[in-house]
Amino acid sequence: MRELGGIWLDHTSRFTLQDQLIAQIKELIQRGTLRTGESLPSTRGLATQLRVSRNTVVYTYDRLVSEGYLETEARSGVFVSSSILLSTHSKRISRQPSSAVESPAAPVPKILRSPAPFRPCQPDVNLFPLLMWNRLRGRVLRNSGRSLLNYQAVAIAGLPALRENLASYLRDSRGVHCDWRQIVITSGSQQALYILAQLLLRPGDQVYMEDPGYLGARLAWQNAKARILTGALDEQGLRLPSKTYPRLSAIYTTPSRQFPTGVSLSLARRLALIDFAARTKVWVIEDDYDSELRYSAPPLPSLQSLDPNQRVIYVGTFSKLLFPSLRLGYVVLPESLLDRFYELKHLIDDHLPLVDQATLDLFLESGAFYSHIRRCRRAYEERQQKFLQLFHKSGLPLEFRYSDGGMNLTGFLPRHCDDTLWSKALFDAGFEVPAISHYAMRATSPGLVFGFTAFTPETLKNHFDRVPAVLRGLEESR
């Protein structure tokens, strides 16, 4: 009999002491540290060694006996089961102590933090009507909760009722032309982009996208081993591909409010892009991530609404309008792509959380969704104005060219500035303000991307008071 060395139990872990002990003894056996036939300490002895109750060890041994890892002999003790035969290769494999993340005993962060000051694309979750949402959720569970708790592979595209209400909303607010059956509910817009990359692209295919542009989209295309061709931006938005470009498989754009610069795609460019897609048979992916948040004018019509040829795929999300952890987005697909998209989505999940979908359906149907958007527009417009006032008074060399809406404000720096240094200085001071170059594949106009929507006017002022000193200190050190 030997002592069990190397076992460590974390009394603050979300895993029980029994589960931690079971996992670590299993690992000792699988690594060959505890060999077949070797005896283990008595329950009293191990409990004393680990300073836990004897019942904890009794439960652990019973569980490992039932799973075949241990066996007992009357009046002799507990032994590693003789039925376990590990190959030499298996015995050589051992996890390094540093890989604590794989162990159930590893400490888990317990504090979920609010966004750092000026982090882009963050809604203010304090504006969300949580009591209303919970009442609707309660109604869903009372009326149809049991059926929503089962596997429902027939709902792979989302709850039909939610898709019907969403189709009405998109037709009314964004001009999207679609039947509800063309809508697929996804786990945020990123899942939609990932599936579209697998559906539309083959290794070596060409994708044309805005540069600077959304990193999540770029990663989706790169994962599909596509070749990314960078599209330049000007005051009218994305420039169309040159006639000298090779054949494209897809074009990705954020036309309502380009990320990260904030410029909107002009009507002339929209019509030209629609014509280009029809002539070249290229798919256009329209990411409409925050189009509802326009302050000085009504929301622009979607690119999809101008397309008579069904070449535009429309992607949207509820994460920006409601709350990020909801993780519900959607994609509006041309009918020719529906079946293959379903097949690929089925490889990832049968369906997304049905209770959340049913609650969101009632949230739309009741009108609470529209009320929430209006409330957010009013609050965010006030915050944007406050943010701009603070910067104008500061005298810092940042130019905010596009401020008609959105969740972010991009300040462009003089050409000679290195925006990565400015971003790092702010990060070191506790701010999260990415550089434009962070989103670019080639040299671009330098600047910083500020989020303002998650912070009240008072909070904006309190945080902003430290910004000029940080940035002026950077200028003086140059």
C-alpha positions as CSV (number, residue, x, y, z in Angstrom):
1,M,0.0,0.0,0.0
2,R,1.3,3.5,-0.8
3,E,0.2,7.1,-0.3
4,L,-1.3,8.8,-3.2
5,G,1.0,11.7,-4.0
6,G,0.2,14.6,-6.4
7,I,-3.5,14.8,-5.5
8,W,-4.8,18.3,-4.9
9,L,-8.4,19.2,-4.0
10,D,-9.7,22.7,-4.5
11,H,-12.5,23.4,-1.9
12,T,-13.5,26.5,-3.9
13,S,-14.0,24.6,-7.2
14,R,-17.4,24.2,-8.8
15,F,-16.6,20.5,-8.9
16,T,-17.3,18.4,-5.8
17,L,-14.5,16.9,-3.8
18,Q,-15.6,13.5,-4.8
19,D,-15.6,14.4,-8.5
20,Q,-12.1,15.9,-8.2
21,L,-10.7,12.9,-6.4
22,I,-12.3,10.4,-8.8
23,A,-10.8,12.3,-11.9
24,Q,-7.4,12.4,-10.4
25,I,-7.2,8.7,-9.4
26,K,-8.4,7.7,-12.8
27,E,-5.6,9.8,-14.3
28,L,-3.0,8.1,-12.1
29,I,-4.3,4.7,-13.3
30,Q,-4.5,5.7,-17.0
31,R,-0.9,7.2,-16.9
32,G,0.4,4.0,-15.3
33,T,1.4,5.7,-12.1
34,L,-0.9,3.3,-10.2
35,R,-0.3,-0.1,-11.7
36,T,-2.6,-3.1,-12.0
37,G,-2.9,-4.9,-8.7
38,E,-1.4,-2.1,-6.7
39,S,-3.1,-1.4,-3.4
40,L,-4.6,1.9,-2.5
41,P,-4.7,3.6,1.0
42,S,-7.5,2.7,3.3
43,T,-10.5,5.0,3.3
44,R,-9.5,6.3,6.7
45,G,-5.9,6.8,5.7
46,L,-6.6,8.7,2.5
47,A,-9.2,10.8,4.2
48,T,-6.6,11.8,6.8
49,Q,-4.0,12.5,4.1
50,L,-6.3,14.7,2.1
51,R,-8.1,16.2,5.2
52,V,-11.6,15.3,3.9
53,S,-14.4,13.3,5.4
54,R,-14.1,9.5,5.2
55,N,-17.5,9.4,3.4
56,T,-15.9,11.4,0.5
57,V,-13.3,8.7,0.1
58,V,-15.8,5.8,0.5
59,Y,-18.0,7.3,-2.2
60,T,-14.9,7.7,-4.5
61,Y,-13.8,4.1,-4.1
62,D,-17.3,2.8,-4.6
63,R,-17.7,4.8,-7.8
64,L,-14.3,3.6,-9.1
65,V,-15.2,0.0,-8.3
66,S,-18.5,0.3,-10.1
67,E,-16.7,1.7,-13.2
68,G,-14.1,-1.0,-13.2
69,Y,-11.0,1.0,-12.2
70,L,-10.7,-0.6,-8.7
71,E,-11.6,-3.9,-7.1
72,T,-11.8,-5.0,-3.5
73,E,-10.8,-8.1,-1.7
74,A,-12.3,-9.1,1.7
75,R,-10.0,-8.1,4.6
76,S,-7.2,-7.2,2.1
77,G,-8.2,-3.8,0.9
78,V,-8.7,-1.9,-2.4
79,F,-6.6,-2.5,-5.5
80,V,-6.2,-1.3,-9.1
81,S,-8.4,-3.6,-11.1
82,S,-6.5,-6.5,-12.7
83,S,-8.7,-6.2,-15.8
84,I,-7.0,-2.9,-16.8
85,L,-4.2,-3.6,-19.3
86,L,-2.5,-0.4,-20.5
87,S,-0.1,-0.5,-23.4
88,T,3.4,0.7,-23.0
89,H,2.4,3.7,-25.2
90,S,-0.5,4.6,-22.9
91,K,1.8,4.5,-19.8
92,R,4.3,6.9,-21.3
93,I,1.7,9.5,-21.9
94,S,1.4,11.9,-19.0
95,R,0.0,15.4,-18.6
96,Q,2.3,18.1,-17.5
97,P,1.4,19.7,-14.2
98,S,1.0,23.0,-16.0
99,S,-2.0,21.8,-18.0
100,A,-4.3,22.5,-15.0
101,V,-7.0,23.7,-17.3
102,E,-7.7,20.1,-18.2
103,S,-8.3,19.1,-14.6
104,P,-11.6,19.4,-12.9
105,A,-9.7,20.7,-9.9
106,A,-8.4,23.7,-11.7
107,P,-9.8,27.0,-10.3
108,V,-12.4,28.6,-12.4
109,P,-12.8,32.4,-12.7
110,K,-15.9,33.4,-10.8
111,I,-16.2,37.1,-11.6
112,L,-18.1,38.0,-14.8
113,R,-17.0,41.5,-15.6
114,S,-18.7,44.4,-17.4
115,P,-17.1,45.7,-20.6
116,A,-13.9,47.7,-20.2
117,P,-14.3,51.4,-21.0
118,F,-14.8,52.2,-24.6
119,R,-14.9,48.6,-25.8
120,P,-16.6,48.6,-29.2
121,C,-19.9,46.9,-30.2
122,Q,-21.2,46.5,-26.6
123,P,-24.9,47.2,-25.9
124,D,-26.0,48.5,-22.5
125,V,-27.6,45.5,-20.9
126,N,-29.0,47.7,-18.1
127,L,-31.5,49.1,-20.7
128,F,-32.8,45.6,-21.5
129,P,-36.3,45.0,-20.0
130,L,-35.3,41.9,-18.0
131,L,-38.6,41.8,-16.0
132,M,-40.6,41.8,-19.2
133,W,-38.3,39.1,-20.7
134,N,-38.7,36.9,-17.6
135,R,-42.5,37.3,-17.6
136,L,-42.6,36.2,-21.3
137,R,-40.2,33.3,-20.5
138,G,-42.5,32.2,-17.7
139,R,-45.5,32.3,-20.0
140,V,-43.6,30.2,-22.5
141,L,-42.7,27.6,-19.9
142,R,-46.3,27.4,-18.6
143,N,-47.8,27.1,-22.0
144,S,-45.4,24.8,-23.9
145,G,-42.4,24.3,-21.7
146,R,-42.5,20.5,-21.8
147,S,-42.4,20.2,-25.5
148,L,-39.5,22.8,-25.7
149,L,-37.4,20.6,-23.4
150,N,-37.2,17.7,-25.9
151,Y,-34.8,17.3,-28.8
152,Q,-36.5,18.9,-31.8
153,A,-34.6,18.2,-34.9
154,V,-37.5,19.5,-37.0
155,A,-36.6,23.0,-35.6
156,I,-33.1,22.9,-37.0
157,A,-33.8,26.2,-38.8
158,G,-35.4,27.7,-35.7
159,L,-38.9,27.8,-34.3
160,P,-41.4,28.5,-37.2
161,A,-43.3,31.1,-35.1
162,L,-40.1,33.1,-34.5
163,R,-39.1,32.9,-38.1
164,E,-42.5,34.2,-39.2
165,N,-42.4,37.2,-36.8
166,L,-38.8,37.9,-37.8
167,A,-39.7,37.8,-41.5
168,S,-42.4,40.5,-40.8
169,Y,-40.0,42.6,-38.9
170,L,-37.3,42.4,-41.6
171,R,-39.8,43.3,-44.3
172,D,-41.1,46.3,-42.4
173,S,-37.8,47.7,-41.0
174,R,-35.2,46.7,-43.4
175,G,-37.1,46.1,-46.7
176,V,-35.8,42.5,-46.8
177,H,-37.7,40.4,-49.4
178,C,-38.2,36.9,-48.1
179,D,-40.6,34.2,-47.1
180,W,-40.2,33.1,-43.5
181,R,-38.9,29.7,-44.7
182,Q,-35.8,31.4,-46.1
183,I,-34.8,32.4,-42.5
184,V,-32.5,30.2,-40.5
185,I,-31.8,31.0,-36.8
186,T,-28.2,30.7,-35.9
187,S,-25.9,31.0,-32.9
188,G,-25.1,34.6,-33.5
189,S,-23.9,36.0,-36.8
190,Q,-20.6,34.2,-36.5
191,Q,-22.1,30.8,-36.9
192,A,-23.9,32.0,-40.0
193,L,-20.6,33.2,-41.5
194,Y,-18.8,30.0,-40.6
195,I,-21.5,27.9,-42.3
196,L,-21.6,30.1,-45.3
197,A,-17.8,29.8,-45.7
198,Q,-18.1,26.0,-45.7
199,L,-21.1,26.2,-48.1
200,L,-19.8,28.7,-50.7
201,L,-16.0,28.3,-50.7
202,R,-13.5,25.7,-51.7
203,P,-9.8,25.9,-51.0
204,G,-8.2,28.6,-53.2
205,D,-11.5,30.4,-54.0
206,Q,-11.4,34.1,-54.0
207,V,-13.3,36.3,-51.4
208,Y,-13.4,40.1,-51.7
209,M,-13.9,41.9,-48.5
210,E,-13.6,45.3,-46.9
211,D,-10.1,46.2,-45.6
212,P,-10.0,47.1,-42.7
213,G,-12.9,44.8,-41.9
214,Y,-14.5,42.4,-39.5
215,L,-12.0,39.9,-38.1
216,G,-14.6,37.2,-37.5
217,A,-15.5,37.1,-41.2
218,R,-11.9,37.0,-42.3
219,L,-11.2,34.0,-40.0
220,A,-14.2,32.2,-41.4
221,W,-12.9,32.6,-45.0
222,Q,-9.4,31.7,-43.9
223,N,-10.7,28.6,-42.2
224,A,-12.2,27.5,-45.5
225,K,-8.7,28.0,-47.1
226,A,-10.0,30.8,-49.3
227,R,-7.9,33.5,-50.7
228,I,-8.9,37.0,-49.4
229,L,-8.7,39.9,-51.8
230,T,-8.8,43.3,-49.9
231,G,-11.3,45.9,-51.0
232,A,-10.4,49.6,-50.4
233,L,-12.7,52.0,-48.7
234,D,-13.5,55.7,-49.5
235,E,-16.2,58.2,-48.5
236,Q,-18.8,56.1,-50.4
237,G,-17.9,52.8,-48.7
238,L,-16.5,49.7,-50.3
239,R,-15.0,50.2,-53.8
240,L,-16.1,47.6,-56.4
241,P,-13.7,44.9,-57.5
242,S,-11.5,45.9,-60.4
243,K,-12.2,44.4,-63.8
244,T,-8.7,42.8,-63.6
245,Y,-9.7,40.7,-60.5
246,P,-9.9,37.0,-61.0
247,R,-13.3,35.3,-60.7
248,L,-14.7,35.8,-57.2
249,S,-16.8,33.3,-55.2
250,A,-18.1,35.8,-52.6
251,I,-18.1,39.4,-51.6
252,Y,-18.4,40.3,-47.9
253,T,-19.6,43.8,-46.9
254,T,-21.2,45.7,-43.9
255,P,-23.0,48.3,-46.1
256,S,-25.3,50.0,-43.5
257,R,-22.3,50.9,-41.3
258,Q,-19.0,49.6,-42.3
259,F,-17.0,48.0,-39.5
260,P,-14.7,49.5,-38.2
261,T,-14.7,52.8,-40.1
262,G,-18.4,53.6,-39.8
263,V,-18.9,54.8,-43.4
264,S,-22.1,53.8,-45.2
265,L,-22.2,52.3,-48.7
266,S,-23.7,54.9,-51.0
267,L,-26.8,54.1,-53.1
268,A,-24.8,54.4,-56.3
269,R,-22.3,51.8,-55.0
270,R,-25.1,49.5,-53.8
271,L,-26.8,49.5,-57.2
272,A,-23.4,48.9,-58.9
273,L,-22.6,46.0,-56.5
274,I,-26.0,44.4,-57.2
275,D,-25.4,44.7,-60.9
276,F,-21.8,43.3,-60.6
277,A,-23.2,40.3,-58.6
278,A,-25.8,39.6,-61.3
279,R,-23.3,39.8,-64.1
280,T,-20.5,37.7,-62.5
281,K,-22.8,35.3,-60.5
282,V,-20.9,36.0,-57.3
283,W,-22.6,35.7,-53.9
284,V,-22.8,38.9,-51.8
285,I,-22.9,38.4,-48.0
286,E,-24.5,41.5,-46.3
287,D,-23.6,41.6,-42.6
288,D,-26.2,44.0,-41.1
289,Y,-24.9,44.0,-37.5
290,D,-26.2,47.4,-36.1
291,S,-28.3,49.0,-38.9
292,E,-31.2,49.8,-36.5
293,L,-29.1,52.3,-34.6
294,R,-29.3,55.3,-36.8
295,Y,-29.7,58.7,-35.0
296,S,-29.9,61.5,-37.5
297,A,-31.9,59.7,-40.2
298,P,-34.1,56.6,-40.7
299,P,-32.3,53.2,-41.1
300,L,-31.0,52.7,-44.6
301,P,-32.7,50.0,-46.7
302,S,-30.8,46.8,-46.8
303,L,-28.7,45.8,-49.8
304,Q,-30.8,42.6,-50.1
305,S,-33.9,44.7,-50.6
306,L,-32.4,46.1,-53.9
307,D,-31.5,42.7,-55.3
308,P,-34.0,41.2,-57.8
309,N,-31.6,38.3,-58.6
310,Q,-31.3,36.6,-55.2
311,R,-27.5,37.0,-55.1
312,V,-27.4,38.7,-51.7
313,I,-27.3,36.6,-48.4
314,Y,-28.5,38.7,-45.5
315,V,-27.0,38.1,-42.0
316,G,-28.1,39.7,-38.8
317,T,-27.9,39.3,-35.0
318,F,-29.9,40.0,-31.9
319,S,-26.7,40.2,-29.8
320,K,-26.2,43.9,-30.5
321,L,-29.9,45.0,-30.0
322,L,-30.8,42.8,-27.0
323,F,-27.9,41.2,-25.0
324,P,-24.7,39.4,-26.2
325,S,-25.1,36.2,-24.2
326,L,-28.5,35.5,-26.0
327,R,-26.4,34.2,-28.9
328,L,-29.2,34.2,-31.4
329,G,-28.7,35.5,-34.9
330,Y,-30.2,34.7,-38.3
331,V,-29.4,34.4,-42.0
332,V,-31.8,35.0,-44.9
333,L,-30.9,32.7,-47.7
334,P,-31.8,32.4,-51.4
335,E,-33.9,29.3,-51.9
336,S,-31.2,27.6,-53.9
337,L,-28.9,27.5,-50.8
338,L,-31.4,26.4,-48.2
339,D,-31.1,22.6,-48.4
340,R,-27.2,22.6,-48.2
341,F,-27.2,25.2,-45.4
342,Y,-29.6,22.9,-43.4
343,E,-27.3,20.0,-43.9
344,L,-24.2,21.9,-42.7
345,K,-26.0,23.4,-39.8
346,H,-27.2,19.9,-38.8
347,L,-23.5,18.9,-38.4
348,I,-23.1,21.6,-35.7
349,D,-26.4,21.3,-33.8
350,D,-30.0,20.0,-34.1
351,H,-31.4,23.2,-32.9
352,L,-30.6,26.2,-30.7
353,P,-32.1,26.8,-27.2
354,L,-35.9,26.5,-27.9
355,V,-37.0,28.3,-24.7
356,D,-35.0,31.4,-25.7
357,Q,-36.3,31.3,-29.2
358,A,-39.9,31.0,-28.0
359,T,-39.3,33.9,-25.5
360,L,-37.8,36.0,-28.3
361,D,-40.8,35.2,-30.5
362,L,-43.2,36.6,-27.8
363,F,-40.8,39.6,-27.3
364,L,-41.3,40.4,-31.0
365,E,-45.0,39.7,-31.1
366,S,-45.8,41.8,-28.0
367,G,-44.1,44.9,-29.4
368,A,-41.5,44.9,-26.6
369,F,-38.8,44.5,-29.1
370,Y,-39.7,47.7,-30.9
371,S,-40.1,49.6,-27.7
372,H,-36.6,48.5,-26.6
373,I,-35.1,49.6,-29.9
374,R,-36.6,53.1,-29.5
375,R,-35.3,53.3,-25.9
376,C,-31.8,52.3,-27.0
377,R,-31.8,54.8,-29.9
378,R,-32.6,57.7,-27.6
379,A,-30.1,56.6,-24.9
380,Y,-27.3,55.8,-27.4
381,E,-27.8,59.1,-29.3
382,E,-27.4,61.0,-26.1
383,R,-24.2,59.1,-25.3
384,Q,-22.8,59.6,-28.7
385,Q,-23.3,63.4,-28.4
386,K,-21.7,63.4,-25.0
387,F,-18.7,61.4,-26.2
388,L,-18.2,63.8,-29.2
389,Q,-18.4,66.8,-26.9
390,L,-15.8,65.4,-24.6
391,F,-13.4,64.8,-27.5
392,H,-14.0,68.2,-29.1
393,K,-13.1,69.9,-25.9
394,S,-10.0,67.8,-25.4
395,G,-8.2,69.1,-28.5
396,L,-6.8,65.6,-29.3
397,P,-5.9,65.0,-33.0
398,L,-8.7,62.6,-33.8
399,E,-11.3,63.2,-36.6
400,F,-14.7,61.5,-36.3
401,R,-15.9,61.5,-39.8
402,Y,-18.9,59.2,-39.6
403,S,-21.3,59.8,-36.7
404,D,-24.8,59.2,-38.0
405,G,-25.4,56.1,-36.0
406,G,-24.0,52.8,-34.8
407,M,-22.4,51.6,-31.5
408,N,-18.9,52.9,-32.2
409,L,-17.1,56.1,-33.2
410,T,-13.9,55.8,-35.1
411,G,-11.4,58.6,-34.7
412,F,-8.9,59.0,-37.5
413,L,-5.4,60.1,-36.6
414,P,-2.9,62.1,-38.7
415,R,-1.1,60.0,-41.2
416,H,2.2,60.0,-39.4
417,C,0.7,58.4,-36.2
418,D,1.2,54.7,-35.3
419,D,-2.3,53.8,-34.0
420,T,-1.0,50.6,-32.4
421,L,1.1,52.7,-30.0
422,W,-2.0,54.8,-29.2
423,S,-4.1,51.7,-28.6
424,K,-1.5,50.1,-26.4
425,A,-1.1,53.2,-24.3
426,L,-4.9,53.2,-23.7
427,F,-4.9,49.5,-23.0
428,D,-2.1,49.9,-20.4
429,A,-4.3,52.6,-18.7
430,G,-7.3,50.2,-18.5
431,F,-9.1,51.1,-21.7
432,E,-10.1,48.8,-24.5
433,V,-9.8,50.8,-27.7
434,P,-8.6,48.8,-30.8
435,A,-6.5,50.4,-33.5
436,I,-7.9,50.5,-37.0
437,S,-4.8,48.7,-38.2
438,H,-5.8,45.8,-35.9
439,Y,-8.6,45.0,-38.4
440,A,-6.5,45.6,-41.6
441,M,-4.5,43.3,-43.8
442,R,-2.5,46.1,-45.5
443,A,-1.5,49.6,-44.6
444,T,-4.5,51.8,-43.8
445,S,-5.4,55.2,-42.4
446,P,-4.5,55.1,-38.7
447,G,-7.2,55.6,-36.1
448,L,-8.9,54.3,-32.9
449,V,-12.3,52.6,-32.5
450,F,-14.2,53.7,-29.5
451,G,-17.4,52.1,-28.2
452,F,-19.8,54.3,-26.3
453,T,-23.2,52.6,-26.1
454,A,-22.5,50.5,-23.0
455,F,-21.7,53.5,-20.8
456,T,-24.0,56.2,-19.4
457,P,-23.1,59.9,-20.0
458,E,-21.8,60.1,-16.5
459,T,-19.6,57.0,-16.8
460,L,-18.3,58.3,-20.2
461,K,-17.2,61.5,-18.6
462,N,-15.6,59.8,-15.6
463,H,-13.6,57.5,-17.8
464,F,-12.8,60.1,-20.4
465,D,-11.2,62.4,-17.9
466,R,-8.1,60.1,-17.9
467,V,-7.9,59.7,-21.7
468,P,-6.3,63.1,-22.7
469,A,-3.5,62.7,-20.1
470,V,-2.7,59.2,-21.5
471,L,-2.6,60.3,-25.1
472,R,-0.8,63.5,-24.5
473,G,1.8,61.6,-22.5
474,L,2.3,59.4,-25.6
475,E,2.7,62.5,-27.9
476,E,5.3,64.1,-25.5
477,S,7.3,60.9,-25.4
478,R,7.7,60.7,-29.1
